[in-house]
Every structure is written in C-alpha cells, then in structure tokens.
Amino acid sequence: MTLLLSIIAFNIIIIVHELGHFIVAKLCKIQVLEFSLFFGPKIFSFKIGETMYSLRLIPALAYVKLEGEEEESDSERSFGNKSVFTRMAVIAAGPIANILLATVLLVVIISTNGYDTTKLGKVAEGSPAYEAGLREGDIIKSYDGKKVYAPAEEMLFLMASKGKEAKVTIERNGNEEELSVKPLVIPANRLLLGFRAKESYGKDSNVVSSVISNQSDEKNNLKPEDRIVKIDNQEIKSMSDILDYLKKVYDEKLKDKENDRKEDDKNKEIDIVLNVNVLRDNKIESLQIKPSLGEGRSDSYDLGIAFAPSVKGGAGDIIRESFISTYSYTRVSIYSIIYLFQGKFSFGEVTGPVGMVATMNEVVQMVPTIMDKIFSILNLMVFISIALGIANLLPIPPADGSRLILLALEAVRRKPLPVEKERMIMAAGFVFMMILFVVVLFSDIFKIFNGIGV
C-alpha cells in the first residue's frame, strides 16, 4: 500500500509537469497531437477534438506530443512556426507547473500543520551551538554568510561547510548578533564502541544508555549506566572526547591500511583493542574492547540544536509562508546542484526516480497513522517537485533548460539554429542523460539493497 502511494505521488509530479506544457500549448493555439499517461505499449486511447489521450502499460512518467516539435511542419499551428517567446513559454511551463504544484501543496500542509521557523526550541548544553553562545528562543538569520529562511537551509549550509567554523547571525530580543560556531564532525568511517549515550552532549554524554553490540568476551562488555572515564589513559568527559580519540586511533592505525582490507572484513571487528575505564557501581572497571568499524557514504555534522515546533496562523500567514517556503525549497535545490558541481556533495548522494520512490516509501512506513502518511508524502512531494522543476531548467540537453537556451540564441540571432545542429545537440545530450540515468538507477538500487538511506 505504501509503495503504491509513493509511486502514485511521484507520477503526479511528472504528470503535472507535462500538464504545464499541455495547457500552455493549448492556450497558445498549438496543435497537441497526444497526451499520454505513462510509457510503453498503448493499453487504450480516445480522441477529443484533435488530441489523442492515451494510457500506456509502464506506470511511470508521461509525455505531450506537439505538432512540429520534433519534425518540420507547414501548419500554422505547429510548435516550430510559433514565435520564439511563445515556444519559450510552452517549454518553461513544465518546470513552473512543478513549482506551482509545490506551492499549492504547501498551502494544504501549512493550513493543517502550521509552518516552520528558524527559532531555536532547544540548544543542548555542552553542544557546539551552546558553547558558541546560541540559546533557546534565538532566531537564526544566516549561516556561513548565507541568509536562512527555513530549517532545511540551515541544515544544507551546515552540510556544505564540511565541519569548518562558521559565522551565525542570530536575532535575540530584537537585536542581531554574530556568533562563531564549530560543528561536531562525525566521520563516515570511524571506530564504534557499540553503545548509545544517555545524551548527545553534556555531562551524561559519556554514560551508556544501551548497548548496541556485544563483545565476544562478556567480561569486557559495556553495560547500561557505565560512565566512560578513560580510553587508553586518555581522559574522557564527553561524547566529543570519545569521538575525537576514536578518530585519532582510526587515522593513526587504520587509514593507511584501509585499501588493503578485504570486502568481507568491513563492519566487523578489527585488530585493535582499546583499554576502556568505566565507572560502574562507584568503582573503576577496566575493559578490553575491540571496536567495530562503521562505514558510511559521507561525514555528518551536528550543532546540537532543535528548531521550535511549527506555528499556526491565519489565511494571510498561510499564503505568505507558502510562498516563502517555496522560495526556500527552491534555494535548497539550486544550492544543492551548485554544491554537487563544486564537489561539496558526492555524486553517490544523487538520487534518481527509483531512489525518490524508495525514499517516499521508507518515510511513509515510519509514521503511524494514515493522516501522518499522507502529510509525509505531501512534504516529500513538495521538495521533489521543486527539485525536478529546477533540475529541468539546467542547460543540459534534452532538459527544458537547454531548449530555452537554444531559443534565446535564436532570439538573439533572429534566425533558428539549423535543424541538423539542434538535433545533434539534443541527440548527444540524450545519450549523456541516458548514461547518467543508468548510473543513477544502479546507484539507487545499490543503496536500497545495501540498506543505505536515500
């Protein structure tokens, strides 16, 4: 059921994109030959006026076929015989429809659940944010020199900063202050002692709450309520101290050998023994613990903050915040693409259609009630719809953005690019996009079957 809902949601985003092209083409008196839901062999079709409406076998995507879009046509109503700006309007209508869809969905979401702000609801004592001077009730205005309109933007800029110290502008009691914060870096590849701490930060962050994995030697097991006070005679006062020391051991003893390890040795015990002193029942116990190796796709970063709960408002607030949220999600999509090309995000983190559906399905399964499931899907639809709209505006053939660039050149030259050259550009772009699609497809499948979150 949840997978079906996810597939339907993803297809709605694609169908709305094609409806954008379709509606503007109709308004501009361009002959629409076919509007098709899905791809593959035709299941059935019917004709209304001059347009064939069809349903096809493979339940994914949709497309619109316009007269004179891909071939020469003498018809006055063909796409190719319309003005440059008319054609640009038809092409841009798809991405714009995706962004408008997101705004409509946000109106529904905010009307019911309220809207998010950048006001801090909690700052963990002992966390990087707390040490930097951030406090509950502060409003984050910018991070690392970039304005912040929503929590998603702060999290994106935090990830892109790669753990470097950053300037944070906050509003407190009506006044703005600039603070400097150094995020906690959690390495993707690190040693694990196999426990969860009572707190992420502060005086009990070195106290065991629960044990994740047991050592083979029961005598040397960590136990709930153990307070880790030393590792290899290195004094430990917090989780940060534990992470720092384990990173030091990893860097010194494992990094040079990482390429020599066999595939089947990953995530298992390694040939390192740590002398861990714990305070247990008011006595110091010395444990000999063999850590395991945790491996992820990329480092993660944390400030130790939580944003305040969503705020509800009147009709004016709902409309205003829907547009602000649309703008915010659009910025996140644009910055994500920029950071990808700058190398701040890895290509392995790119998600395709399979990964998007898998993500939707995974999130929907995590929430308890049917209404929670619906709103989880709607929230994901907002982000994916905007992301696809922005990605479609990239100047990469055969995306809509590349066609807009060619039409802009035509407007400047006052004559169209030769058909043969345009077809060569589009064909080369199509091959590139197909290769990219296959790579991303296999990446999505690999993530799913290896249990990696998308």
VOPAGU-2260 file (C-alpha; in pm, 1 decimal, decimal comma):
REM VOPAGU-2260
SITE   aa  ch    i         X         Y         Z
SITE  MET   A    0       0,0       0,0       0,0
SITE  THR   A    1     271,6     248,1      99,4
SITE  LEU   A    2     478,4     164,4    -209,8
SITE  LEU   A    3     171,5     220,2    -427,9
SITE  LEU   A    4     110,2     559,7    -264,8
SITE  SER   A    5     474,1     653,2    -326,3
SITE  ILE   A    6     456,7     555,1    -694,6
SITE  ILE   A    7     131,7     749,8    -739,6
SITE  ALA   A    8     280,8    1056,6    -568,9
SITE  PHE   A    9     591,3    1052,2    -788,4
SITE  ASN   A   10     382,5    1012,9   -1103,8
SITE  ILE   A   11     158,5    1303,8   -1004,4
SITE  ILE   A   12     467,6    1527,3   -1001,8
SITE  ILE   A   13     562,3    1414,0   -1354,5
SITE  ILE   A   14     205,5    1440,2   -1485,8
SITE  VAL   A   15     170,3    1795,9   -1353,2
SITE  HIS   A   16     495,7    1885,2   -1531,4
SITE  GLU   A   17     357,0    1759,2   -1862,6
SITE  LEU   A   18      20,9    1925,1   -1794,0
SITE  GLY   A   19     208,6    2255,0   -1773,1
SITE  HIS   A   20     338,8    2205,1   -2128,7
SITE  PHE   A   21      -4,8    2082,9   -2242,2
SITE  ILE   A   22    -212,6    2370,5   -2100,9
SITE  VAL   A   23      14,3    2649,0   -2226,9
SITE  ALA   A   24      38,1    2481,8   -2570,6
SITE  LYS   A   25    -341,9    2474,6   -2588,9
SITE  LEU   A   26    -365,7    2839,0   -2476,4
SITE  CYS   A   27    -114,1    2935,8   -2746,2
SITE  LYS   A   28    -320,6    2755,6   -3015,7
SITE  ILE   A   29     -51,4    2493,1   -3079,1
SITE  GLN   A   30    -185,7    2161,0   -3205,9
SITE  VAL   A   31    -142,6    1891,9   -2938,7
SITE  LEU   A   32    -129,3    1552,0   -3108,6
SITE  GLU   A   33    -118,0    1333,8   -2796,7
SITE  PHE   A   34    -120,8    1349,0   -2420,0
SITE  SER   A   35      -4,9    1016,6   -2275,5
SITE  LEU   A   36      -4,8     886,9   -1922,4
SITE  PHE   A   37     291,5     652,2   -1874,6
SITE  PHE   A   38     511,8     484,5   -2135,2
SITE  GLY   A   39     530,3     163,1   -2335,2
SITE  PRO   A   40     263,1     -20,5   -2535,3
SITE  LYS   A   41     -73,7     154,3   -2551,6
SITE  ILE   A   42    -347,9      -0,3   -2332,2
SITE  PHE   A   43    -627,7     219,9   -2463,1
SITE  SER   A   44    -682,7     566,0   -2607,7
SITE  PHE   A   45    -959,4     804,6   -2706,6
SITE  LYS   A   46    -970,3    1124,3   -2908,8
SITE  ILE   A   47   -1124,5    1454,7   -2806,2
SITE  GLY   A   48   -1108,6    1708,4   -3085,6
SITE  GLU   A   49    -761,9    1694,7   -3237,9
SITE  THR   A   50    -584,8    1541,1   -2936,3
SITE  MET   A   51    -537,0    1172,0   -2862,2
SITE  TYR   A   52    -541,9    1083,6   -2491,6
SITE  SER   A   53    -376,1     750,7   -2413,2
SITE  LEU   A   54    -289,1     524,4   -2122,1
SITE  ARG   A   55      22,9     309,8   -2161,7
SITE  LEU   A   56     147,9      -6,6   -1994,7
SITE  ILE   A   57     453,6     101,7   -1792,5
SITE  PRO   A   58     323,6     301,2   -1491,6
SITE  ALA   A   59     584,8     576,2   -1492,9
SITE  LEU   A   60     619,6     926,9   -1635,9
SITE  ALA   A   61     403,6    1098,8   -1902,8
SITE  TYR   A   62     455,7    1298,6   -2220,4
SITE  VAL   A   63     297,5    1551,3   -2457,3
SITE  LYS   A   64     343,4    1534,8   -2834,9
SITE  LEU   A   65     309,4    1865,3   -3020,4
SITE  GLU   A   66     272,8    1922,7   -3393,7
SITE  GLY   A   67     605,7    2035,7   -3540,9
SITE  GLU   A   68     803,8    1994,0   -3218,5
SITE  GLU   A   69    1034,1    1720,9   -3346,0
SITE  GLU   A   70     984,4    1745,7   -3722,3
SITE  GLU   A   71     927,1    2002,5   -3995,1
SITE  SER   A   72     564,7    2111,8   -4033,9
SITE  ASP   A   73     393,0    2366,4   -4259,7
SITE  SER   A   74      95,6    2401,4   -4025,8
SITE  GLU   A   75      37,7    2748,3   -3884,1
SITE  ARG   A   76     -43,2    2577,8   -3555,4
SITE  SER   A   77     279,9    2380,6   -3535,2
SITE  PHE   A   78     517,5    2438,5   -3245,4
SITE  GLY   A   79     805,9    2528,2   -3478,7
SITE  ASN   A   80     609,8    2803,1   -3654,0
SITE  LYS   A   81     519,3    2990,9   -3337,2
SITE  SER   A   82     720,6    3289,3   -3212,8
SITE  VAL   A   83    1032,5    3232,8   -3003,3
SITE  PHE   A   84     868,0    3369,2   -2689,3
SITE  THR   A   85     559,7    3150,4   -2738,3
SITE  ARG   A   86     778,8    2842,6   -2764,8
SITE  MET   A   87     978,2    2951,4   -2458,9
SITE  ALA   A   88     653,1    2989,4   -2264,4
SITE  VAL   A   89     543,6    2634,6   -2357,6
SITE  ILE   A   90     879,3    2483,9   -2258,4
SITE  ALA   A   91     911,1    2681,1   -1932,2
SITE  ALA   A   92     554,3    2587,7   -1835,0
SITE  GLY   A   93     658,9    2237,7   -1721,9
SITE  PRO   A   94     910,3    2341,6   -1453,9
SITE  ILE   A   95     686,3    2632,3   -1349,6
SITE  ALA   A   96     395,1    2389,0   -1306,8
SITE  ASN   A   97     612,2    2180,0   -1071,6
SITE  ILE   A   98     689,9    2485,2    -858,9
SITE  LEU   A   99     322,9    2590,5    -854,7
SITE  LEU   A  100     226,0    2236,7    -750,2
SITE  ALA   A  101     466,0    2265,3    -457,8
SITE  THR   A  102     310,4    2597,4    -352,2
SITE  VAL   A  103     -42,1    2450,1    -361,0
SITE  LEU   A  104      71,6    2150,1    -156,8
SITE  LEU   A  105     236,8    2383,9      93,1
SITE  VAL   A  106     -90,6    2573,0     136,6
SITE  VAL   A  107    -257,8    2241,5     228,3
SITE  ILE   A  108      25,6    2136,0     461,2
SITE  ILE   A  109      59,2    2472,5     639,0
SITE  SER   A  110    -318,9    2509,7     675,0
SITE  THR   A  111    -325,0    2185,1     869,7
SITE  ASN   A  112      13,8    2153,8    1039,8
SITE  GLY   A  113     145,0    2510,0    1054,4
SITE  TYR   A  114     477,4    2640,3     923,7
SITE  ASP   A  115     836,9    2602,2    1038,9
SITE  THR   A  116    1051,7    2891,4    1157,9
SITE  THR   A  117    1422,0    2928,5    1231,7
SITE  LYS   A  118    1353,4    2991,4    1600,2
SITE  LEU   A  119    1550,7    2756,3    1824,7
SITE  GLY   A  120    1341,8    2535,7    2051,3
SITE  LYS   A  121    1635,9    2367,6    2221,3
SITE  VAL   A  122    2012,7    2410,0    2245,1
SITE  ALA   A  123    2180,7    2111,0    2411,7
SITE  GLU   A  124    2408,5    2212,9    2696,5
SITE  GLY   A  125    2770,1    2138,4    2606,7
SITE  SER   A  126    2696,6    2128,7    2232,5
SITE  PRO   A  127    2890,7    2335,5    1975,4
SITE  ALA   A  128    2595,5    2574,8    1946,8
SITE  TYR   A  129    2571,8    2617,2    2325,7
SITE  GLU   A  130    2946,2    2676,1    2357,3
SITE  ALA   A  131    2920,7    2935,9    2078,8
SITE  GLY   A  132    2653,5    3124,8    2275,1
SITE  LEU   A  133    2331,2    3019,4    2098,9
SITE  ARG   A  134    2031,5    2981,7    2328,7
SITE  GLU   A  135    1670,1    2866,6    2316,9
SITE  GLY   A  136    1449,6    3133,1    2157,0
SITE  ASP   A  137    1723,2    3270,6    1928,0
SITE  ILE   A  138    1620,9    3313,3    1563,1
SITE  ILE   A  139    1882,9    3208,2    1307,6
SITE  LYS   A  140    1907,1    3472,4    1033,9
SITE  SER   A  141    2211,4    3348,5     842,0
SITE  TYR   A  142    2466,3    3066,1     842,7
SITE  ASP   A  143    2815,6    3087,1     691,4
SITE  GLY   A  144    2729,1    3418,8     524,5
SITE  LYS   A  145    2404,4    3294,8     362,7
SITE  LYS   A  146    2055,9    3401,1     466,0
SITE  VAL   A  147    1839,3    3133,6     624,6
SITE  TYR   A  148    1462,0    3131,5     575,5
SITE  ALA   A  149    1383,3    2776,2     690,6
SITE  PRO   A  150    1544,4    2494,2     893,1
SITE  ALA   A  151    1620,3    2295,9     573,8
SITE  GLU   A  152    1850,6    2574,2     454,0
SITE  GLU   A  153    2047,1    2582,9     779,0
SITE  MET   A  154    2096,0    2205,6     758,1
SITE  LEU   A  155    2208,5    2228,9     393,3
SITE  PHE   A  156    2461,7    2504,7     465,6
SITE  LEU   A  157    2586,7    2307,8     768,1
SITE  MET   A  158    2648,6    2001,5     548,4
SITE  ALA   A  159    2817,4    2208,7     278,9
SITE  SER   A  160    3051,3    2374,8     529,4
SITE  LYS   A  161    3215,2    2033,4     587,6
SITE  GLY   A  162    3261,2    2099,0     957,2
SITE  LYS   A  163    3452,9    2423,5     926,5
SITE  GLU   A  164    3394,4    2705,7    1173,8
SITE  ALA   A  165    3113,0    2929,9    1050,6
SITE  LYS   A  166    2961,2    3267,4    1136,7
SITE  VAL   A  167    2599,4    3250,0    1254,0
SITE  THR   A  168    2381,7    3560,0    1269,2
SITE  ILE   A  169    2100,2    3537,6    1523,8
SITE  GLU   A  170    1818,9    3763,9    1636,8
SITE  ARG   A  171    1773,5    3785,6    2013,7
SITE  ASN   A  172    1530,6    4025,0    2183,6
SITE  GLY   A  173    1500,6    4225,1    1862,4
SITE  ASN   A  174    1876,7    4268,5    1821,0
SITE  GLU   A  175    2107,2    4087,0    1580,4
SITE  GLU   A  176    2431,4    3925,5    1696,1
SITE  GLU   A  177    2702,1    3737,7    1506,6
SITE  LEU   A  178    2847,3    3427,4    1669,5
SITE  SER   A  179    3110,0    3176,3    1558,7
SITE  VAL   A  180    3033,0    2804,3    1582,7
SITE  LYS   A  181    3247,8    2496,9    1512,0
SITE  PRO   A  182    3023,6    2196,1    1430,0
SITE  LEU   A  183    3082,4    1849,9    1571,5
SITE  VAL   A  184    3216,5    1627,1    1293,1
SITE  ILE   A  185    3100,1    1264,9    1290,7
SITE  PRO   A  186    3326,7    1081,4    1043,8
SITE  ALA   A  187    3167,3     843,8     794,0
SITE  ASN   A  188    3444,5     591,0     858,2
SITE  ARG   A  189    3507,4     556,6    1228,8
SITE  LEU   A  190    3554,9     316,2    1517,1
SITE  LEU   A  191    3247,6     216,2    1714,2
SITE  LEU   A  192    3238,1     103,9    2077,7
SITE  GLY   A  193    2884,5     -28,9    2029,3
SITE  PHE   A  194    2668,9     179,7    2264,0
SITE  ARG   A  195    2418,2     464,4    2270,9
SITE  ALA   A  196    2480,9     752,2    2509,8
SITE  LYS   A  197    2228,6     899,2    2753,4
SITE  GLU   A  198    2281,5    1240,3    2597,4
SITE  SER   A  199    2441,3    1366,3    2278,4
SITE  TYR   A  200    2618,2    1643,1    2468,2
SITE  GLY   A  201    2687,3    1748,9    2823,8
SITE  LYS   A  202    2776,8    1573,1    3147,1
SITE  ASP   A  203    2598,8    1243,9    3067,2
SITE  SER   A  204    2709,0    1212,5    2704,9
SITE  ASN   A  205    2978,3     963,7    2813,0
SITE  VAL   A  206    2723,4     747,7    3002,0
SITE  VAL   A  207    2598,1     429,0    2836,4
SITE  SER   A  208    2221,7     424,7    2783,9
SITE  SER   A  209    2203,0      98,6    2589,4
SITE  VAL   A  210    2445,3    -144,0    2428,6
SITE  ILE   A  211    2417,9    -188,3    2051,1
SITE  SER   A  212    2663,2    -473,7    2003,4
SITE  ASN   A  213    2816,3    -720,0    2248,4
SITE  GLN   A  214    3180,6    -816,0    2260,0
SITE  SER   A  215    3259,6   -1186,4    2240,7
SITE  ASP   A  216    3412,1   -1166,7    2588,7
SITE  GLU   A  217    3123,8   -1092,2    2829,6
SITE  LYS   A  218    3367,7    -979,0    3094,9
SITE  ASN   A  219    3464,5    -684,9    2873,9
SITE  ASN   A  220    3113,7    -577,1    2777,0
SITE  LEU   A  221    2989,6    -225,4    2834,5
SITE  LYS   A  222    2671,5    -210,5    3044,3
SITE  PRO   A  223    2393,4      47,5    3081,6
SITE  GLU   A  224    2483,3     323,6    3330,3
SITE  ASP   A  225    2860,1     275,0    3273,5
SITE  ARG   A  226    3035,1     611,3    3262,4
SITE  ILE   A  227    3337,4     605,5    3031,3
SITE  VAL   A  228    3615,8     798,7    3206,8
SITE  LYS   A  229    3927,7     695,1    3011,8
SITE  ILE   A  230    4025,7     529,9    2685,9
SITE  ASP   A  231    4391,3     421,2    2670,3
SITE  ASN   A  232    4464,2     657,4    2961,6
SITE  GLN   A  233    4309,2     947,0    2764,4
SITE  GLU   A  234    4068,5    1132,0    2996,4
SITE  ILE   A  235    3707,0    1129,4    2873,6
SITE  LYS   A  236    3446,7    1381,4    2987,3
SITE  SER   A  237    3200,2    1383,5    2698,3
SITE  MET   A  238    3093,1    1219,0    2374,8
SITE  SER   A  239    3303,9    1472,8    2189,0
SITE  ASP   A  240    3614,3    1341,1    2369,2
SITE  ILE   A  241    3522,9     984,1    2270,5
SITE  LEU   A  242    3474,6    1077,7    1902,8
SITE  ASP   A  243    3799,4    1275,6    1896,9
SITE  TYR   A  244    4002,9     990,9    2045,1
SITE  LEU   A  245    3847,7     722,5    1824,0
SITE  LYS   A  246    3914,6     940,4    1518,9
SITE  LYS   A  247    4276,9     976,9    1628,0
SITE  VAL   A  248    4313,8     598,4    1658,6
SITE  TYR   A  249    4143,5     545,3    1323,9
SITE  ASP   A  250    4367,7     799,3    1149,8
SITE  GLU   A  251    4684,7     657,8    1302,7
SITE  LYS   A  252    4622,3     285,2    1272,6
SITE  LEU   A  253    4365,2     229,4    1000,1
SITE  LYS   A  254    4372,4     495,6     732,2
SITE  ASP   A  255    4688,7     367,6     567,0
SITE  LYS   A  256    4557,5      12,0     573,4
SITE  GLU   A  257    4204,9      88,9     456,1
SITE  ASN   A  258    4266,4      -4,6      93,8
SITE  ASP   A  259    4421,0    -337,7     197,5
SITE  ARG   A  260    4116,5    -461,2     384,2
SITE  LYS   A  261    3910,2    -725,7     214,8
SITE  GLU   A  262    3546,3    -655,5     128,8
SITE  ASP   A  263    3416,4    -919,2     369,7
SITE  ASP   A  264    3609,2    -763,1     658,1
SITE  LYS   A  265    3400,8    -447,1     653,9
SITE  ASN   A  266    3184,2    -357,0     953,2
SITE  LYS   A  267    3334,4    -640,9    1157,9
SITE  GLU   A  268    3571,4    -643,3    1449,4
SITE  ILE   A  269    3918,3    -521,4    1366,6
SITE  ASP   A  270    4257,2    -593,4    1510,7
SITE  ILE   A  271    4258,0    -309,3    1764,6
SITE  VAL   A  272    4197,8    -339,6    2137,9
SITE  LEU   A  273    4115,0     -33,5    2345,0
SITE  ASN   A  274    4163,7     -14,6    2719,5
SITE  VAL   A  275    3838,3     145,4    2837,7
SITE  ASN   A  276    3797,2     252,6    3200,7
SITE  VAL   A  277    3438,8     288,9    3319,9
SITE  LEU   A  278    3281,0     399,9    3644,7
SITE  ARG   A  279    3042,5     118,2    3742,8
SITE  ASP   A  280    2869,9      99,3    4080,3
SITE  ASN   A  281    3110,6     363,7    4214,5
SITE  LYS   A  282    3413,3     153,8    4116,4
SITE  ILE   A  283    3650,5     183,9    3823,1
SITE  GLU   A  284    3639,6    -118,1    3593,2
SITE  SER   A  285    3896,4    -176,3    3319,8
SITE  LEU   A  286    3758,1    -328,5    2997,4
SITE  GLN   A  287    3942,9    -452,7    2693,1
SITE  ILE   A  288    3715,4    -364,5    2399,0
SITE  LYS   A  289    3768,5    -449,8    2033,3
SITE  PRO   A  290    3585,2    -176,9    1839,2
SITE  SER   A  291    3398,1    -241,4    1515,1
SITE  LEU   A  292    3434,3     -31,4    1203,5
SITE  GLY   A  293    3143,3     183,4    1092,0
SITE  GLU   A  294    3142,1     295,3     731,5
SITE  GLY   A  295    2908,6     545,0     566,3
SITE  ARG   A  296    2885,6     748,3     249,9
SITE  SER   A  297    2993,9    1082,5     394,7
SITE  ASP   A  298    3078,5    1262,8     716,5
SITE  SER   A  299    2792,0    1417,8     912,2
SITE  TYR   A  300    2785,6    1734,3    1119,2
SITE  ASP   A  301    2589,9    1848,5    1421,7
SITE  LEU   A  302    2541,4    2171,4    1616,7
SITE  GLY   A  303    2322,6    2034,7    1896,9
SITE  ILE   A  304    2014,8    2241,4    1816,1
SITE  ALA   A  305    1646,3    2168,7    1760,2
SITE  PHE   A  306    1407,1    2412,0    1598,6
SITE  ALA   A  307    1085,5    2523,2    1768,7
SITE  PRO   A  308     757,0    2346,2    1683,1
SITE  SER   A  309     555,7    2458,3    1380,7
SITE  VAL   A  310     348,3    2775,0    1415,1
SITE  LYS   A  311     -14,0    2809,7    1302,2
SITE  GLY   A  312    -159,1    3131,9    1164,4
SITE  GLY   A  313    -444,4    3288,6     971,8
SITE  ALA   A  314    -517,3    3287,1     599,1
SITE  GLY   A  315    -266,9    3565,9     530,3
SITE  ASP   A  316       7,4    3382,6     720,7
SITE  ILE   A  317     -67,3    3059,4     532,4
SITE  ILE   A  318     -38,1    3222,3     188,1
SITE  ARG   A  319     272,3    3422,2     283,7
SITE  GLU   A  320     452,3    3127,9     440,5
SITE  SER   A  321     361,2    2900,3     147,1
SITE  PHE   A  322     540,9    3133,8     -92,2
SITE  ILE   A  323     833,2    3180,1     147,9
SITE  SER   A  324     865,0    2800,8     184,3
SITE  THR   A  325     850,6    2757,7    -195,2
SITE  TYR   A  326    1132,1    3011,0    -227,9
SITE  SER   A  327    1327,2    2834,1      46,4
SITE  TYR   A  328    1294,1    2488,7    -113,4
SITE  THR   A  329    1392,8    2640,8    -448,9
SITE  ARG   A  330    1709,8    2784,6    -292,2
SITE  VAL   A  331    1788,0    2445,5    -137,9
SITE  SER   A  332    1754,7    2279,1    -480,6
SITE  ILE   A  333    1973,0    2538,0    -654,9
SITE  TYR   A  334    2241,1    2534,2    -384,0
SITE  SER   A  335    2239,8    2151,0    -387,0
SITE  ILE   A  336    2317,2    2149,9    -760,6
SITE  ILE   A  337    2590,1    2413,2    -715,4
SITE  TYR   A  338    2746,2    2218,5    -426,4
SITE  LEU   A  339    2735,9    1899,0    -632,8
SITE  PHE   A  340    2938,0    2059,6    -912,4
SITE  GLN   A  341    3172,5    2217,9    -656,4
SITE  GLY   A  342    3240,9    1872,7    -512,9
SITE  LYS   A  343    3093,0    1951,7    -170,2
SITE  PHE   A  344    2842,8    1670,1    -222,2
SITE  SER   A  345    2942,0    1341,0    -383,9
SITE  PHE   A  346    2779,9    1200,2    -695,4
SITE  GLY   A  347    2690,6     891,4    -490,0
SITE  GLU   A  348    2445,0    1109,5    -297,0
SITE  VAL   A  349    2246,4    1187,1    -614,4
SITE  THR   A  350    1905,9    1017,9    -619,2
SITE  GLY   A  351    1705,6     917,6    -926,6
SITE  PRO   A  352    1340,9     813,4    -974,9
SITE  VAL   A  353    1388,1     472,8    -808,2
SITE  GLY   A  354    1558,5     633,2    -509,6
SITE  MET   A  355    1288,6     900,0    -482,2
SITE  VAL   A  356    1011,8     640,9    -471,9
SITE  ALA   A  357    1213,9     432,3    -223,3
SITE  THR   A  358    1262,2     737,7      -0,8
SITE  MET   A  359     892,1     817,5      -9,2
SITE  ASN   A  360     807,0     457,3      74,2
SITE  GLU   A  361    1060,4     446,1     359,6
SITE  VAL   A  362     932,0     768,4     517,7
SITE  VAL   A  363     566,5     666,8     485,5
SITE  GLN   A  364     632,2     333,7     658,9
SITE  MET   A  365     787,3     512,2     957,5
SITE  VAL   A  366     478,1     714,8    1052,4
SITE  PRO   A  367     187,3     560,5    1246,7
SITE  THR   A  368    -145,1     694,4    1114,9
SITE  ILE   A  369    -286,9     729,2     764,8
SITE  MET   A  370    -300,0    1110,2     800,1
SITE  ASP   A  371      65,4    1114,9     904,7
SITE  LYS   A  372     147,8     903,9     599,6
SITE  ILE   A  373     -40,4    1141,1     369,7
SITE  PHE   A  374     134,4    1451,4     505,8
SITE  SER   A  375     473,6    1279,7     494,5
SITE  ILE   A  376     419,6    1209,2     125,0
SITE  LEU   A  377     294,6    1564,0      63,1
SITE  ASN   A  378     607,8    1709,5     226,2
SITE  LEU   A  379     831,5    1490,8      12,3
SITE  MET   A  380     627,9    1578,6    -297,1
SITE  VAL   A  381     695,3    1948,5    -230,9
SITE  PHE   A  382    1070,7    1900,6    -222,9
SITE  ILE   A  383    1085,7    1655,2    -515,5
SITE  SER   A  384     852,2    1864,0    -732,2
SITE  ILE   A  385    1065,4    2175,7    -686,4
SITE  ALA   A  386    1390,4    1980,2    -727,6
SITE  LEU   A  387    1269,7    1827,1   -1056,0
SITE  GLY   A  388    1146,9    2165,5   -1177,1
SITE  ILE   A  389    1483,8    2329,2   -1106,8
SITE  ALA   A  390    1681,0    2033,5   -1249,5
SITE  ASN   A  391    1473,7    2057,9   -1568,4
SITE  LEU   A  392    1589,2    2416,9   -1611,4
SITE  LEU   A  393    1954,3    2313,7   -1625,9
SITE  PRO   A  394    2113,6    2387,3   -1965,6
SITE  ILE   A  395    2182,5    2018,1   -2029,9
SITE  PRO   A  396    2019,7    1858,7   -2338,5
SITE  PRO   A  397    1749,7    1736,4   -2360,7
SITE  ALA   A  398    1625,0    1911,6   -2043,0
SITE  ASP   A  399    1388,5    2205,3   -2086,2
SITE  GLY   A  400    1665,3    2444,9   -1984,3
SITE  SER   A  401    1879,8    2354,3   -2285,5
SITE  ARG   A  402    1587,4    2417,6   -2520,6
SITE  LEU   A  403    1531,5    2756,0   -2358,2
SITE  ILE   A  404    1899,3    2841,1   -2418,8
SITE  LEU   A  405    1868,8    2744,0   -2786,8
SITE  LEU   A  406    1555,9    2958,3   -2821,6
SITE  ALA   A  407    1731,8    3250,2   -2652,0
SITE  LEU   A  408    2013,8    3215,0   -2908,2
SITE  GLU   A  409    1752,2    3211,9   -3182,8
SITE  ALA   A  410    1604,6    3534,9   -3046,3
SITE  VAL   A  411    1949,6    3699,6   -3046,1
SITE  ARG   A  412    2047,0    3568,0   -3393,8
SITE  ARG   A  413    1695,4    3635,2   -3525,9
SITE  LYS   A  414    1701,5    3302,5   -3701,1
SITE  PRO   A  415    1671,8    2946,2   -3574,9
SITE  LEU   A  416    1964,4    2712,9   -3530,9
SITE  PRO   A  417    1985,7    2473,2   -3826,9
SITE  VAL   A  418    1763,5    2170,9   -3759,1
SITE  GLU   A  419    2053,9    1929,7   -3811,9
SITE  LYS   A  420    2268,3    2102,9   -3549,9
SITE  GLU   A  421    1983,8    2121,4   -3299,2
SITE  ARG   A  422    1914,8    1751,4   -3347,8
SITE  MET   A  423    2285,5    1669,0   -3298,9
SITE  ILE   A  424    2293,7    1868,7   -2974,6
SITE  MET   A  425    1977,0    1703,3   -2847,9
SITE  ALA   A  426    2094,3    1355,6   -2952,4
SITE  ALA   A  427    2429,6    1399,6   -2776,5
SITE  GLY   A  428    2250,4    1529,6   -2467,9
SITE  PHE   A  429    2005,9    1239,6   -2479,6
SITE  VAL   A  430    2292,5     988,0   -2483,3
SITE  PHE   A  431    2455,1    1168,8   -2189,0
SITE  MET   A  432    2127,7    1175,5   -1994,6
SITE  MET   A  433    2066,0     805,8   -2062,5
SITE  ILE   A  434    2414,2     717,8   -1933,4
SITE  LEU   A  435    2352,3     937,0   -1628,3
SITE  PHE   A  436    2010,6     775,9   -1578,7
SITE  VAL   A  437    2158,8     424,5   -1587,6
SITE  VAL   A  438    2436,4     520,0   -1343,6
SITE  VAL   A  439    2190,8     681,1   -1100,6
SITE  LEU   A  440    1949,0     388,3   -1142,1
SITE  PHE   A  441    2214,3     136,7   -1041,5
SITE  SER   A  442    2323,1     367,7    -758,8
SITE  ASP   A  443    1962,4     378,2    -631,1
SITE  ILE   A  444    1929,8       0,2    -649,4
SITE  PHE   A  445    2264,6     -46,3    -472,1
SITE  LYS   A  446    2155,0     184,9    -188,7
SITE  ILE   A  447    1823,8       2,5    -146,6
SITE  PHE   A  448    1970,3    -348,0    -138,8
SITE  ASN   A  449    2250,7    -242,6      93,1
SITE  GLY   A  450    2013,7     -77,5     337,6
SITE  ILE   A  451    2159,4     269,5     291,4
SITE  GLY   A  452    1913,7     551,5     347,9
SITE  VAL   A  453    1840,1     753,1      22,6
